[in-house]
Amino acid sequence: MLYNDIYLRLLETEDINERYISWFQDKSVTEYLESSNFTINESKEYLNKGKFNDEYYLFAICLTANNLHIGNIKIGPFKKKYGLSDLVTIIGDKEYWGKNVASLAIRKAVKIGFKSAKLRKFSASIDSLNKGSIKAYLKGGFIEEAEIPNYFIRKNKSELIASNKIFIGINNKEYDIDYFKNWSPINKTSNFWKYFTINEN
Ligand SMILES: CC(C)(COP(=O)(O)OP(=O)(O)OC[C@H]1O[C@@H](n2cnc3c(N)ncnc32)[C@H](O)[C@@H]1OP(=O)(O)O)[C@@H](O)C(=O)NCCC(=O)NCCS
């Protein structure tokens, strides 16, 4: 996948359909996620809550060729006081796993965060067993910053397996915390996101 083969746009309630919900019912997609198995209504509420509280914004990852929505990237939750944001990536359509989509989406989301929102730093954390995710974020420009040993625990048959929590981050030299405090992606047309992310190299 090339940089221009995908684009990001704000996720809309109309995007939340049975196909979308099925992503979160798939154990291999949700294995390392905090939540799974939500209904269409719960999912719509979650989307609107982020916008309403200016806490986080969900973006749809779409193929440029046919506009197919294949995953989400969430910018937030924010810690506006410190100019910080989390970043969570999900490629729901597994047909597109291992094709570089996540690393490209991460790069594009970082550009939105740095250039449009002028936030100071993205700071995210990943289960050390989630190798694909770690690789995608590192390819997306993040670096490993810290590790908490023995943080997660999961049952594999009768065995308990512990894993580490890895903190990854990427810093913006041209941040502006006051600007970021008042930033919102709402009221920008979907074309804004499409062209904003496509034109940047
Ligand atoms: C993790 C996830 C986002 C990766 O998406 P992706 O589009 O497949 O990632 P990319 O193709 O950009 O991956 C970058 C690299 O990691 C590799 N990779 C992807 N999945 C992998 C896996 N399970 N194990 C090892 N390497 C993997 C890719 O092959 C690629 O390597 P390359 O650069 O050598 O070719 C996707 O698998 C997913 O949505 N998983 C479920 C949700 C999730 O766990 N999200 C992360 C929450 S922190």
The ligand as a Tripos MOL2 file, in Angstrom:
@<TRIPOS>MOLECULE
LIG
   48    50     1     0     0
SMALL
NO_CHARGES

@<TRIPOS>ATOM
      1 C1         -2.2540   -4.3740   14.9170 C.3       1 LIG1
      2 C2         -2.8190   -3.9170   13.5850 C.3       1 LIG1
      3 C3         -3.3700   -2.4920   13.7560 C.3       1 LIG1
      4 C4         -1.7230   -3.9500   12.5410 C.3       1 LIG1
      5 O1         -2.2950   -3.5310   11.3090 O.3       1 LIG1
      6 P1         -1.6030   -3.8610    9.9100 P.3       1 LIG1
      7 O2         -2.2090   -2.9590    8.8810 O.co2     1 LIG1
      8 O3         -1.6500   -5.3170    9.6710 O.co2     1 LIG1
      9 O4         -0.1260   -3.4080   10.1980 O.3       1 LIG1
     10 P2          0.9750   -3.0870    9.1310 P.3       1 LIG1
     11 O5          0.8030   -3.9520    7.9200 O.co2     1 LIG1
     12 O6          1.0540   -1.6260    8.9340 O.co2     1 LIG1
     13 O7          2.1800   -3.6350   10.0020 O.3       1 LIG1
     14 C5          3.4560   -3.1670    9.9840 C.3       1 LIG1
     15 C6          4.3610   -4.3810   10.0680 C.3       1 LIG1
     16 O8          3.9670   -5.3170   11.0820 O.3       1 LIG1
     17 C7          3.8090   -6.6160   10.5200 C.3       1 LIG1
     18 N1          2.7380   -7.3070   11.2060 N.ar      1 LIG1
     19 C8          1.4050   -7.0720   11.1330 C.ar      1 LIG1
     20 N2          0.7510   -7.9480   11.9340 N.ar      1 LIG1
     21 C9          1.7080   -8.7460   12.5130 C.ar      1 LIG1
     22 C10         1.6650   -9.8180   13.4550 C.ar      1 LIG1
     23 N3          0.5020  -10.2600   13.9520 N.pl3     1 LIG1
     24 N4          2.8310  -10.3640   13.8590 N.ar      1 LIG1
     25 C11         4.0110   -9.9240   13.3790 C.ar      1 LIG1
     26 N5          4.1180   -8.8990   12.4910 N.ar      1 LIG1
     27 C12         2.9800   -8.3240   12.0580 C.ar      1 LIG1
     28 C13         3.4890   -6.3340    9.0600 C.3       1 LIG1
     29 O9          3.7650   -7.4450    8.2480 O.3       1 LIG1
     30 C14         4.4130   -5.1870    8.7720 C.3       1 LIG1
     31 O10         5.7320   -5.6570    8.6810 O.3       1 LIG1
     32 P3          6.7060   -5.2410    7.4910 P.3       1 LIG1
     33 O11         6.8400   -3.7630    7.6040 O.co2     1 LIG1
     34 O12         7.9490   -5.9890    7.7910 O.co2     1 LIG1
     35 O13         6.0080   -5.6480    6.2420 O.co2     1 LIG1
     36 C15        -3.9780   -4.8660   13.1160 C.3       1 LIG1
     37 O14        -3.4930   -6.1690   13.0930 O.3       1 LIG1
     38 C16        -5.1970   -4.7960   13.9870 C.2       1 LIG1
     39 O15        -6.0690   -3.9630   13.7670 O.2       1 LIG1
     40 N6         -5.2710   -5.6490   15.0400 N.am      1 LIG1
     41 C17        -6.4050   -5.6750   15.9330 C.3       1 LIG1
     42 C18        -6.5600   -4.4280   16.7890 C.3       1 LIG1
     43 C19        -5.3030   -4.0660   17.5700 C.2       1 LIG1
     44 O16        -4.7320   -4.8840   18.2760 O.2       1 LIG1
     45 N7         -4.9340   -2.7820   17.4760 N.am      1 LIG1
     46 C20        -3.8030   -2.2430   18.1770 C.3       1 LIG1
     47 C21        -4.2100   -1.7490   19.5090 C.3       1 LIG1
     48 S1         -2.8130   -1.0700   20.3600 S.3       1 LIG1
@<TRIPOS>BOND
     1     1     2 1
     2     2     3 1
     3     2     4 1
     4     2    36 1
     5     4     5 1
     6     5     6 1
     7     6     7 2
     8     6     8 1
     9     6     9 1
    10     9    10 1
    11    10    11 2
    12    10    12 1
    13    10    13 1
    14    13    14 1
    15    14    15 1
    16    15    16 1
    17    15    30 1
    18    16    17 1
    19    17    18 1
    20    17    28 1
    21    18    19 ar
    22    18    27 ar
    23    19    20 ar
    24    20    21 ar
    25    21    22 ar
    26    21    27 ar
    27    22    23 1
    28    22    24 ar
    29    24    25 ar
    30    25    26 ar
    31    26    27 ar
    32    28    29 1
    33    28    30 1
    34    30    31 1
    35    31    32 1
    36    32    33 2
    37    32    34 1
    38    32    35 1
    39    36    37 1
    40    36    38 1
    41    38    39 2
    42    38    40 1
    43    40    41 1
    44    41    42 1
    45    42    43 1
    46    43    44 2
    47    43    45 1
    48    45    46 1
    49    46    47 1
    50    47    48 1
@<TRIPOS>SUBSTRUCTURE
     1 LIG1         1 GROUP 0 **** ****
